[in-house]
């Protein structure tokens, strides 16, 4: 396998990581900040925040396995495996210690990373993440199809899928599979207590996947955590222009300590 990075855009490239080709983009200078998108998304989910964040950080935006330009020949997805991919990429880039933000599945990947190699993450922001899949979430996952997911979510999947509808259907099939997986997302109070990263938990109080008692439990379990419940916020409530997400996240990430 040729290990040379393959240019994809003026900002992006792919490198071999584990059993996949992993795509990432870099912007800005400063302390490294790794940005992980949600399931069905890609690096472009972070593009609205890049201009402001890149003034202060070296941003590493990553397409998780099977998403965007990243490949996934096994056509399976677990957050534990995604965490391994991200660590391997950062190893290749020579990044030992970093901060990170993760949206939904990106946040779940971060939980695996922060419990697996606690010393490497200085600070992290978990957005609409969970420790486990509730019966309500499993029902949504089980029923999901290209015809039943909301139009805005369907549009996001299609905009982020560089390989067209085949990729969209593969991702939805993997999303369906979450409904029957009880091992991948199964964090306990004890496992969360091993996290040393300063952690900001951001969650909407109307999240239809993960009820608000889950982020409260995460907040109580992680030793150095802060909690921001967004009033009236749905799943991933950071794109509302009335929500000062970027300023709040940067203020938290820049706080001394860690």
C-alpha positions as CSV (number, residue, x, y, z in Angstrom):
1,X,0.0,0.0,0.0
2,X,1.4,3.4,-0.9
3,X,1.7,5.5,2.3
4,X,2.0,8.8,0.6
5,X,-0.9,11.2,1.3
6,X,-3.4,11.6,-1.5
7,X,-4.6,15.2,-2.1
8,X,-8.4,15.4,-2.2
9,X,-9.0,19.2,-2.0
10,X,-6.8,22.2,-1.5
11,X,-7.2,21.5,2.3
12,X,-7.7,17.8,2.5
13,X,-5.8,14.5,2.0
14,X,-6.1,10.8,2.7
15,X,-3.7,8.5,4.5
16,X,-3.9,4.8,5.2
17,X,-5.0,4.2,8.8
18,X,-5.8,0.7,10.1
19,X,-7.8,-1.0,7.3
20,X,-9.1,2.3,5.7
21,X,-8.1,5.3,3.8
22,X,-8.8,8.2,6.1
23,X,-9.5,11.8,4.9
24,X,-8.8,14.9,7.0
25,X,-8.4,18.6,6.6
26,X,-6.2,21.1,8.4
27,X,-6.7,24.8,9.0
28,X,-4.9,27.4,11.1
29,X,-2.0,27.3,13.6
30,X,-1.8,27.0,17.4
31,X,-2.7,24.2,19.8
32,X,-4.2,21.2,18.0
33,X,-8.0,20.9,18.1
34,X,-9.6,17.7,16.6
35,X,-13.1,18.1,15.2
36,X,-15.3,15.0,14.8
37,X,-18.6,15.0,13.0
38,X,-21.8,13.1,13.7
39,X,-23.1,10.0,12.1
40,X,-23.9,10.4,8.4
41,X,-21.9,13.7,8.3
42,X,-18.4,14.6,7.3
43,X,-15.8,17.3,7.8
44,X,-18.1,19.8,6.1
45,X,-20.4,19.8,9.2
46,X,-17.6,21.8,10.9
47,X,-17.0,24.2,8.1
48,X,-19.4,26.9,9.6
49,X,-17.0,27.2,12.6
50,X,-13.6,26.9,10.8
51,X,-13.0,30.6,10.2
52,X,-13.3,31.6,13.8
53,X,-11.7,28.5,15.4
54,X,-8.7,28.5,13.0
55,X,-7.7,32.0,14.3
56,X,-6.7,30.3,17.5
57,X,-6.1,26.6,16.9
58,X,-4.6,24.1,14.5
59,X,-7.8,22.4,13.4
60,X,-7.8,18.8,12.3
61,X,-11.2,17.9,10.7
62,X,-11.7,14.2,10.2
63,X,-14.0,12.1,8.1
64,X,-14.8,9.0,10.3
65,X,-14.6,5.6,8.6
66,X,-17.1,5.2,5.7
67,X,-18.0,8.9,5.9
68,X,-17.2,11.6,3.3
69,X,-14.0,10.7,1.5
70,X,-12.9,8.1,4.1
71,X,-13.3,4.4,3.0
72,X,-14.6,1.5,5.0
73,X,-14.2,-1.8,3.1
74,X,-15.6,-3.8,6.1
75,X,-18.9,-1.8,5.8
76,X,-19.3,-1.9,9.6
77,X,-19.0,0.9,12.2
78,X,-18.4,1.0,15.9
79,X,-17.4,4.1,17.9
80,X,-14.6,2.0,19.5
81,X,-13.1,1.3,16.1
82,X,-13.5,5.0,15.1
83,X,-11.6,6.0,18.2
84,X,-8.7,3.7,17.1
85,X,-8.7,5.3,13.7
86,X,-8.5,8.8,15.0
87,X,-5.6,7.9,17.4
88,X,-3.7,6.3,14.6
89,X,-4.2,9.3,12.4
90,X,-3.0,11.6,15.1
91,X,0.0,9.4,15.7
92,X,0.9,9.8,12.0
93,X,0.6,13.5,12.4
94,X,2.9,13.5,15.4
95,X,0.2,14.9,17.7
96,X,0.5,13.4,21.2
97,X,-1.7,15.8,23.3
98,X,-4.7,17.7,22.0
99,X,-8.2,19.1,22.6
100,X,-11.2,17.9,20.7
101,X,-14.9,18.5,20.0
102,X,-17.3,15.8,18.8
103,X,-20.9,16.0,17.5
104,X,-23.1,13.1,18.5
105,X,-21.3,10.0,17.1
106,X,-18.1,12.2,17.2
107,X,-18.7,12.8,20.9
108,X,-19.3,9.0,21.4
109,X,-16.0,8.4,19.7
110,X,-14.4,10.9,22.1
111,X,-15.7,9.0,25.1
112,X,-13.9,5.9,23.8
113,X,-10.7,8.0,23.3
114,X,-10.9,9.7,26.6
115,X,-11.3,6.4,28.5
116,X,-8.9,4.5,26.4
117,X,-5.9,6.9,26.5
118,X,-6.9,9.6,29.1
119,X,-3.6,11.4,29.2
120,X,-3.7,12.4,25.5
121,X,-6.8,14.6,25.7
122,X,-6.4,18.0,27.4
123,X,-10.0,19.2,27.0
124,X,-13.0,18.1,25.0
125,X,-16.5,19.3,24.1
126,X,-19.2,16.6,23.8
127,X,-22.2,17.7,21.8
128,X,-25.4,15.6,22.0
129,X,-23.4,12.5,23.0
130,X,-24.5,9.5,25.1
131,X,-23.1,6.8,27.2
132,X,-25.6,4.2,25.9
133,X,-28.5,3.9,23.5
134,X,-31.9,4.2,25.0
135,X,-34.9,2.2,23.9
136,X,-36.2,5.4,22.3
137,X,-33.0,5.8,20.3
138,X,-32.9,2.2,19.3
139,X,-36.4,2.5,17.9
140,X,-35.4,5.5,15.8
141,X,-32.3,3.6,14.6
142,X,-34.2,0.5,13.8
143,X,-36.8,2.3,11.7
144,X,-34.5,4.6,9.9
145,X,-34.5,4.5,6.1
146,X,-33.9,6.9,3.2
147,X,-37.6,7.4,3.1
148,X,-38.3,7.9,6.8
149,X,-35.4,10.1,8.0
150,X,-36.3,13.9,8.1
151,X,-35.7,15.8,4.9
152,X,-33.0,18.0,6.4
153,X,-31.1,14.9,7.7
154,X,-31.5,13.2,4.3
155,X,-30.1,16.3,2.6
156,X,-27.1,16.3,5.0
157,X,-26.4,12.6,4.3
158,X,-26.5,13.2,0.6
159,X,-24.4,16.4,0.8
160,X,-21.7,14.5,2.8
161,X,-21.7,11.3,0.8
162,X,-19.0,11.7,-1.8
163,X,-19.8,8.3,-3.3
164,X,-23.5,8.9,-3.8
165,X,-26.6,7.0,-2.8
166,X,-24.7,3.7,-2.4
167,X,-22.7,5.3,0.4
168,X,-25.9,6.8,1.9
169,X,-27.6,3.4,2.0
170,X,-24.5,1.8,3.6
171,X,-24.4,4.4,6.3
172,X,-28.1,4.0,7.1
173,X,-27.7,0.3,7.2
174,X,-24.9,0.7,9.8
175,X,-27.1,3.2,11.7
176,X,-29.8,0.5,11.7
177,X,-27.2,-1.9,13.2
178,X,-26.7,0.3,16.3
179,X,-30.2,-0.7,17.4
180,X,-28.9,-4.3,18.1
181,X,-25.5,-3.4,19.5
182,X,-25.3,-3.3,23.3
183,X,-21.5,-3.4,23.6
184,X,-20.1,-0.5,21.7
185,X,-21.8,2.3,23.8
186,X,-21.9,1.0,27.3
187,X,-20.1,3.5,29.6
188,X,-20.6,3.3,33.3
189,X,-20.1,5.8,36.1
190,X,-16.9,4.0,36.9
191,X,-15.5,4.1,33.4
192,X,-16.3,7.8,33.0
193,X,-14.6,8.6,36.3
194,X,-11.3,7.6,34.6
195,X,-11.5,10.6,32.2
196,X,-8.9,13.3,33.0
197,X,-9.8,15.7,30.2
198,X,-11.7,18.9,31.2
199,X,-15.1,18.2,29.6
200,X,-17.9,20.5,28.5
201,X,-21.2,18.7,27.8
202,X,-23.5,20.5,25.4
203,X,-27.0,19.1,25.1
204,X,-30.5,20.3,24.0
205,X,-33.3,19.8,26.5
206,X,-35.5,18.5,23.6
207,X,-33.1,16.0,22.2
208,X,-35.2,13.2,20.6
209,X,-32.5,10.6,20.8
210,X,-31.0,11.0,24.2
211,X,-33.0,12.5,27.1
212,X,-31.5,15.2,29.3
213,X,-30.8,12.8,32.2
214,X,-28.0,11.3,30.2
215,X,-25.8,14.4,29.9
216,X,-26.6,15.2,33.5
217,X,-25.3,11.7,34.4
218,X,-22.2,12.2,32.3
219,X,-21.5,15.6,34.0
220,X,-21.8,14.0,37.4
221,X,-19.5,11.1,36.4
222,X,-16.6,12.9,34.8
223,X,-14.4,14.5,37.5
224,X,-13.7,17.9,35.8
225,X,-16.8,18.6,33.8
226,X,-19.1,21.5,33.0
227,X,-22.7,21.2,31.7
228,X,-24.6,23.4,29.2
229,X,-28.2,22.4,28.6
230,X,-29.5,24.5,25.7
231,X,-33.2,25.5,26.4
232,X,-35.4,24.4,23.6
233,X,-32.5,22.7,21.9
234,X,-33.0,19.6,19.7
235,X,-30.3,17.0,18.8
236,X,-27.1,19.0,18.0
237,X,-28.3,22.5,18.9
238,X,-25.1,24.3,17.9
239,X,-26.1,25.7,14.5
240,X,-28.7,28.1,15.8
241,X,-27.3,31.6,15.4
242,X,-28.9,32.6,18.7
243,X,-26.8,30.0,20.5
244,X,-23.2,31.4,21.3
245,X,-21.6,28.0,20.7
246,X,-18.3,29.0,19.2
247,X,-17.5,31.7,21.8
248,X,-18.6,29.4,24.7
249,X,-16.6,26.5,23.4
250,X,-13.4,28.6,22.9
251,X,-13.8,30.1,26.3
252,X,-13.9,26.7,27.9
253,X,-11.1,25.2,25.8
254,X,-8.8,28.2,26.6
255,X,-9.4,27.9,30.3
256,X,-6.1,27.3,32.1
257,X,-5.5,23.8,33.4
258,X,-5.2,20.3,32.0
